[in-house]
Amino acid sequence: MVKPHIHTLIRSRRRTICLTITENAQVVVKAPFWITARYIEDFMNKKQNWIIKKLEAIKERPKAKIKEYENGEEFLYLGKVYNLRIVPSRIPVKLKDELEISTNVWPKHKEAVKIWYQEEAAKIIGDRCAYFSEIMDCEPVSIRISNATRRWGSCSARGKLNFSWRLVMAPIEILDYVVVHELAHLHELNHSRRFWAKVKSVLPDYKEKQKWLRKNEPLLSL
């Protein structure tokens, strides 16, 4: 068994030691100035099995392919795969049996596709928020579609919700989980037991949706 090592050690005035594994399988340790190297080594030894398990899980995740925007290339929309087709059209991007991109948008085709996804996300996420808001007896102050790459959603203390447009690539039930998660924060602005009980009351199988999102996150990108 290969012993995991620390990629980044950050010392500060914090009071406790903290260990995180980044999305690109980097081990980051944050520690107080006073903690010795021996203490950190012992801490790593105790966490070794957990670290290895996390690193293996990251390696098993599907890898995203860099988009070339060529005919036949696969694009995700609500969990379904659509092949790209470049066609002469007045409409920049259109979804039919395939994802059609107009020849007129070149060389700004990447931006056009991203804008299309953002517009679709705004419509669908807005509709799902309205649906679940009624069920959960809450109403966000505002809903914004963001370019976030590391967070699927967020809720401010003022009740403003943000969602990454990339969610529209995921199956609708996964998108629904993120919507319910953020709406639950309107009742509990934390991740307490009461918060998770609120999520579970709406989506009893939310943990399965969490796992799907963690595993397939790399695929939800352009």
PAKOLVEX-582364 format. One record per residue (C-alpha): x, y, z. Coordinates in steps of 0.25 Angstrom, whole numbers, plus 2048, in hexadecimal, padded with zeros to 3 digits. Example, Ala and Ser with C-alpha at 12.3 -4.5 7.8 and 13.67 -1.06 7.14 Angstrom:
BEGIN
<pt px="831" py="7EE" pz="81F"/>
<pt px="837" py="7FC" pz="81D"/>
END
This chain:
BEGIN
<pt px="800" py="800" pz="800"/>
<pt px="806" py="80D" pz="7FC"/>
<pt px="806" py="817" pz="807"/>
<pt px="7FE" py="824" pz="803"/>
<pt px="806" py="831" pz="804"/>
<pt px="803" py="840" pz="807"/>
<pt px="803" py="848" pz="7FA"/>
<pt px="800" py="855" pz="801"/>
<pt px="802" py="859" pz="810"/>
<pt px="7FC" py="866" pz="814"/>
<pt px="800" py="86C" pz="822"/>
<pt px="7F8" py="877" pz="828"/>
<pt px="7F3" py="87C" pz="835"/>
<pt px="7E7" py="872" pz="835"/>
<pt px="7E5" py="869" pz="841"/>
<pt px="7E3" py="85B" pz="83B"/>
<pt px="7E9" py="853" pz="830"/>
<pt px="7E0" py="850" pz="824"/>
<pt px="7E2" py="847" pz="818"/>
<pt px="7DB" py="848" pz="80B"/>
<pt px="7DC" py="841" pz="7FD"/>
<pt px="7DB" py="849" pz="7F1"/>
<pt px="7D3" py="846" pz="7E4"/>
<pt px="7E0" py="843" pz="7DD"/>
<pt px="7E5" py="839" pz="7E8"/>
<pt px="7EE" py="843" pz="7F0"/>
<pt px="7F0" py="841" pz="7FF"/>
<pt px="7EF" py="84E" pz="806"/>
<pt px="7F2" py="850" pz="815"/>
<pt px="7EF" py="85D" pz="81D"/>
<pt px="7F6" py="85D" pz="82A"/>
<pt px="7F9" py="867" pz="836"/>
<pt px="807" py="86D" pz="837"/>
<pt px="809" py="866" pz="844"/>
<pt px="807" py="857" pz="83F"/>
<pt px="813" py="84F" pz="83C"/>
<pt px="817" py="847" pz="830"/>
<pt px="816" py="83B" pz="838"/>
<pt px="808" py="83E" pz="83D"/>
<pt px="804" py="840" pz="82E"/>
<pt px="80A" py="833" pz="82A"/>
<pt px="803" py="82B" pz="835"/>
<pt px="7F6" py="832" pz="830"/>
<pt px="7F8" py="82E" pz="822"/>
<pt px="7FB" py="820" pz="827"/>
<pt px="7EE" py="81F" pz="82E"/>
<pt px="7E6" py="825" pz="822"/>
<pt px="7EE" py="81C" pz="818"/>
<pt px="7E3" py="812" pz="814"/>
<pt px="7D9" py="81D" pz="813"/>
<pt px="7E2" py="825" pz="80A"/>
<pt px="7E5" py="819" pz="801"/>
<pt px="7D6" py="816" pz="800"/>
<pt px="7D3" py="824" pz="7FB"/>
<pt px="7DF" py="825" pz="7F1"/>
<pt px="7DA" py="818" pz="7EB"/>
<pt px="7CC" py="81D" pz="7EA"/>
<pt px="7D1" py="829" pz="7E2"/>
<pt px="7D9" py="821" pz="7D9"/>
<pt px="7CD" py="818" pz="7D6"/>
<pt px="7C5" py="824" pz="7D1"/>
<pt px="7C2" py="825" pz="7C2"/>
<pt px="7CB" py="82F" pz="7BB"/>
<pt px="7C6" py="83A" pz="7B3"/>
<pt px="7CA" py="83C" pz="7A5"/>
<pt px="7CE" py="849" pz="79F"/>
<pt px="7C4" py="84E" pz="796"/>
<pt px="7C8" py="84F" pz="787"/>
<pt px="7BA" py="854" pz="782"/>
<pt px="7BA" py="84A" pz="776"/>
<pt px="7AF" py="843" pz="770"/>
<pt px="7AA" py="837" pz="778"/>
<pt px="7B1" py="83C" pz="785"/>
<pt px="7A9" py="838" pz="791"/>
<pt px="7A2" py="843" pz="79A"/>
<pt px="79A" py="841" pz="7A7"/>
<pt px="78C" py="847" pz="7A9"/>
<pt px="784" py="843" pz="7B5"/>
<pt px="78C" py="836" pz="7B6"/>
<pt px="789" py="832" pz="7A7"/>
<pt px="794" py="832" pz="79D"/>
<pt px="792" py="83A" pz="790"/>
<pt px="79C" py="83A" pz="784"/>
<pt px="7A1" py="847" pz="77F"/>
<pt px="79D" py="84B" pz="771"/>
<pt px="7A2" py="857" pz="76A"/>
<pt px="797" py="85D" pz="761"/>
<pt px="794" py="86A" pz="759"/>
<pt px="789" py="871" pz="761"/>
<pt px="785" py="87E" pz="766"/>
<pt px="784" py="878" pz="774"/>
<pt px="791" py="878" pz="77B"/>
<pt px="78E" py="86B" pz="783"/>
<pt px="782" py="862" pz="783"/>
<pt px="77F" py="855" pz="789"/>
<pt px="777" py="84B" pz="781"/>
<pt px="77B" py="83C" pz="77F"/>
<pt px="789" py="842" pz="77F"/>
<pt px="790" py="84E" pz="785"/>
<pt px="791" py="857" pz="779"/>
<pt px="79B" py="863" pz="778"/>
<pt px="799" py="86D" pz="76D"/>
<pt px="7A5" py="86F" pz="764"/>
<pt px="7A2" py="87E" pz="765"/>
<pt px="7A8" py="87E" pz="774"/>
<pt px="7B6" py="87A" pz="770"/>
<pt px="7C0" py="87D" pz="776"/>
<pt px="7B8" py="881" pz="782"/>
<pt px="7B1" py="873" pz="783"/>
<pt px="7B6" py="870" pz="791"/>
<pt px="7B0" py="87C" pz="796"/>
<pt px="7A3" py="87A" pz="78F"/>
<pt px="7A2" py="86C" pz="795"/>
<pt px="7A5" py="871" pz="7A3"/>
<pt px="79A" py="87C" pz="7A1"/>
<pt px="790" py="871" pz="79D"/>
<pt px="793" py="869" pz="7A9"/>
<pt px="792" py="875" pz="7B2"/>
<pt px="784" py="879" pz="7AC"/>
<pt px="77F" py="86A" pz="7AD"/>
<pt px="784" py="86A" pz="7BC"/>
<pt px="77D" py="877" pz="7BF"/>
<pt px="770" py="871" pz="7BA"/>
<pt px="770" py="863" pz="7C0"/>
<pt px="777" py="867" pz="7CD"/>
<pt px="76D" py="872" pz="7CF"/>
<pt px="761" py="869" pz="7CC"/>
<pt px="766" py="85E" pz="7D6"/>
<pt px="769" py="869" pz="7E1"/>
<pt px="75A" py="86D" pz="7DF"/>
<pt px="755" py="85F" pz="7E0"/>
<pt px="75D" py="85B" pz="7ED"/>
<pt px="75B" py="869" pz="7F3"/>
<pt px="74D" py="866" pz="7F4"/>
<pt px="74F" py="858" pz="7FA"/>
<pt px="759" py="85D" pz="804"/>
<pt px="752" py="869" pz="808"/>
<pt px="75D" py="873" pz="805"/>
<pt px="760" py="87E" pz="7FA"/>
<pt px="76E" py="883" pz="7F6"/>
<pt px="770" py="891" pz="7F5"/>
<pt px="777" py="88F" pz="7E8"/>
<pt px="77D" py="884" pz="7DF"/>
<pt px="789" py="886" pz="7D7"/>
<pt px="790" py="87D" pz="7CD"/>
<pt px="79F" py="87E" pz="7CF"/>
<pt px="7AC" py="879" pz="7C8"/>
<pt px="7B1" py="872" pz="7D5"/>
<pt px="7BA" py="866" pz="7D2"/>
<pt px="7BC" py="861" pz="7E0"/>
<pt px="7AE" py="863" pz="7E6"/>
<pt px="7A1" py="85E" pz="7E1"/>
<pt px="799" py="868" pz="7E9"/>
<pt px="799" py="872" pz="7F5"/>
<pt px="78F" py="879" pz="7FE"/>
<pt px="792" py="887" pz="804"/>
<pt px="78E" py="88B" pz="812"/>
<pt px="784" py="894" pz="80A"/>
<pt px="77E" py="889" pz="803"/>
<pt px="784" py="88B" pz="7F6"/>
<pt px="787" py="87E" pz="7EE"/>
<pt px="792" py="87B" pz="7E4"/>
<pt px="793" py="86F" pz="7DB"/>
<pt px="79D" py="86B" pz="7D1"/>
<pt px="798" py="86A" pz="7C3"/>
<pt px="7A0" py="85D" pz="7C1"/>
<pt px="794" py="856" pz="7C9"/>
<pt px="78C" py="856" pz="7BD"/>
<pt px="795" py="84B" pz="7B7"/>
<pt px="791" py="842" pz="7C3"/>
<pt px="785" py="839" pz="7C3"/>
<pt px="779" py="841" pz="7C9"/>
<pt px="778" py="839" pz="7D6"/>
<pt px="787" py="83D" pz="7D9"/>
<pt px="783" py="84C" pz="7D5"/>
<pt px="777" py="84A" pz="7DE"/>
<pt px="780" py="846" pz="7EA"/>
<pt px="789" py="853" pz="7E9"/>
<pt px="77C" py="85B" pz="7E8"/>
<pt px="776" py="854" pz="7F5"/>
<pt px="784" py="856" pz="7FC"/>
<pt px="784" py="865" pz="7FA"/>
<pt px="776" py="867" pz="7FD"/>
<pt px="778" py="85F" pz="80A"/>
<pt px="782" py="86A" pz="80E"/>
<pt px="777" py="874" pz="80E"/>
<pt px="772" py="86C" pz="81A"/>
<pt px="77F" py="868" pz="820"/>
<pt px="78C" py="870" pz="81C"/>
<pt px="795" py="865" pz="820"/>
<pt px="797" py="856" pz="81E"/>
<pt px="791" py="852" pz="82B"/>
<pt px="789" py="845" pz="82D"/>
<pt px="77C" py="84E" pz="82C"/>
<pt px="781" py="853" pz="81E"/>
<pt px="783" py="844" pz="819"/>
<pt px="776" py="840" pz="81F"/>
<pt px="770" py="84B" pz="817"/>
<pt px="777" py="846" pz="80A"/>
<pt px="773" py="838" pz="80D"/>
<pt px="764" py="83B" pz="80F"/>
<pt px="764" py="840" pz="801"/>
<pt px="76E" py="836" pz="7FA"/>
<pt px="770" py="829" pz="803"/>
<pt px="77B" py="824" pz="7FA"/>
<pt px="783" py="831" pz="7F9"/>
<pt px="78F" py="82A" pz="7FD"/>
<pt px="78F" py="822" pz="7F0"/>
<pt px="78E" py="82F" pz="7E9"/>
<pt px="79A" py="835" pz="7F1"/>
<pt px="7A2" py="829" pz="7ED"/>
<pt px="79E" py="82A" pz="7DE"/>
<pt px="7A2" py="838" pz="7DE"/>
<pt px="7B0" py="836" pz="7E4"/>
<pt px="7B3" py="82B" pz="7DB"/>
<pt px="7AF" py="831" pz="7CE"/>
<pt px="7B2" py="840" pz="7D1"/>
<pt px="7BE" py="83F" pz="7C6"/>
<pt px="7B4" py="83C" pz="7BB"/>
<pt px="7AB" py="848" pz="7BE"/>
<pt px="7B4" py="852" pz="7B6"/>
<pt px="7B7" py="858" pz="7A9"/>
END
